[in-house]
Amino acid sequence: MAKKAAVSAAKREHGLLLAGWLVLIIVSTLASGALYLFEAKALAAQIDVPVALMYLYGVVSLVSALLVFYIFSWKKIAFYGYVVMVFVIFALNVIVARLGLLAISGFIGLIITYLLLRPKWKLLE
């Protein structure tokens, strides 16, 4: 029984690329979330949107970071939640009229995450 658990744990290694990518996402979303929350008034004034929208960006960023942490912990439901957050951020970007590369950048990150996670999809709980 212990041997089976050891083999299972060995199979659950993230690999350097996936681990690095997930850590990058966590750090960047935490940083952007903190920026949106602590500098909401200045950011809102710069792009002429309500301050509440900046707070919403901050909360969504922090939730995204939490979901990526759970992906790192092999939770499949977290990946689906992350997909939802990418669509929410896209909708917010459309509301703010950030069309173009910035609006779709979340989808690029989602695709990269999926492609890195796909070989290990069976390991997600």
C-alpha positions in Angstrom: 0.0 0.0 0.0 2.8 2.4 0.9 4.6 1.6 -2.4 1.4 2.5 -4.3 1.2 5.8 -2.5 4.8 6.6 -3.3 4.3 5.9 -7.0 1.2 8.1 -7.0 3.1 10.9 -5.4 5.9 10.5 -7.9 3.5 10.7 -10.8 2.0 14.0 -9.5 5.1 16.0 -10.0 4.3 19.3 -11.8 7.5 19.6 -13.8 9.5 22.8 -14.0 7.6 24.4 -16.8 4.1 23.9 -15.3 5.2 24.8 -11.8 7.0 27.9 -13.1 4.1 29.0 -15.1 1.6 28.6 -12.3 3.9 30.5 -9.9 4.2 33.3 -12.5 0.4 33.5 -12.7 0.0 33.5 -9.0 2.6 36.2 -8.4 1.3 38.4 -11.3 -2.3 38.2 -10.3 -1.6 38.9 -6.7 0.5 41.9 -7.7 -2.2 43.2 -10.1 -4.9 42.5 -7.5 -3.0 44.5 -4.9 -2.5 47.3 -7.3 -6.2 47.5 -8.2 -7.2 47.4 -4.6 -4.7 49.9 -3.2 -4.5 52.3 -6.1 -8.1 52.1 -7.3 -8.8 55.8 -7.2 -5.7 56.7 -9.2 -6.3 54.0 -11.7 -9.9 54.9 -12.1 -9.1 58.5 -12.7 -6.5 57.6 -15.3 -8.8 55.6 -17.5 -12.1 57.4 -16.5 -14.1 54.5 -15.0 -15.8 54.1 -11.7 -13.6 53.3 -8.7 -15.9 50.3 -7.9 -14.8 48.7 -11.2 -11.2 48.9 -10.1 -12.1 47.2 -6.8 -13.9 44.5 -8.8 -10.8 44.0 -10.9 -8.8 43.6 -7.7 -11.2 41.0 -6.2 -11.3 39.0 -9.5 -7.5 39.1 -9.6 -7.2 37.7 -6.1 -9.8 35.0 -6.7 -7.9 34.1 -9.9 -4.7 33.7 -7.9 -6.5 31.5 -5.3 -7.9 29.3 -8.1 -4.4 28.9 -9.7 -3.1 28.0 -6.3 -5.7 25.2 -6.2 -4.7 24.1 -9.7 -1.2 23.8 -8.3 -2.8 21.6 -5.7 -4.3 19.4 -8.4 -7.9 20.5 -8.2 -9.8 20.2 -11.5 -12.7 22.3 -10.3 -10.2 25.2 -9.8 -9.2 25.0 -13.5 -12.9 25.4 -14.5 -13.2 28.3 -12.0 -10.1 29.9 -13.6 -11.8 29.6 -17.0 -14.8 31.5 -15.6 -12.5 34.2 -14.2 -10.8 34.7 -17.5 -14.2 35.3 -19.1 -15.2 37.7 -16.3 -12.0 39.7 -16.8 -12.6 39.7 -20.6 -16.1 41.1 -20.0 -14.7 43.8 -17.6 -12.1 44.7 -20.3 -14.9 45.1 -22.9 -16.8 47.3 -20.5 -13.8 49.5 -20.0 -13.3 49.4 -23.8 -9.9 47.8 -23.6 -10.2 45.9 -26.8 -7.3 44.3 -28.6 -4.4 42.5 -27.2 -5.0 43.5 -23.6 -8.6 42.2 -23.7 -7.6 38.8 -25.0 -4.4 38.4 -23.0 -6.2 36.4 -20.4 -7.2 33.9 -23.1 -3.6 33.5 -24.2 -2.7 32.7 -20.6 -5.6 30.3 -20.3 -4.5 28.5 -23.5 -0.9 28.2 -22.2 -2.2 26.9 -18.8 -4.4 24.3 -20.5 -1.6 23.1 -22.8 0.8 22.7 -19.9 -1.8 21.0 -17.8 -3.1 18.7 -20.5 -0.5 16.0 -20.2 -1.2 15.8 -16.5 -5.0 16.2 -16.7 -5.6 12.7 -15.3 -3.8 13.6 -12.1 -6.3 16.4 -11.2 -8.9 15.5 -8.6 
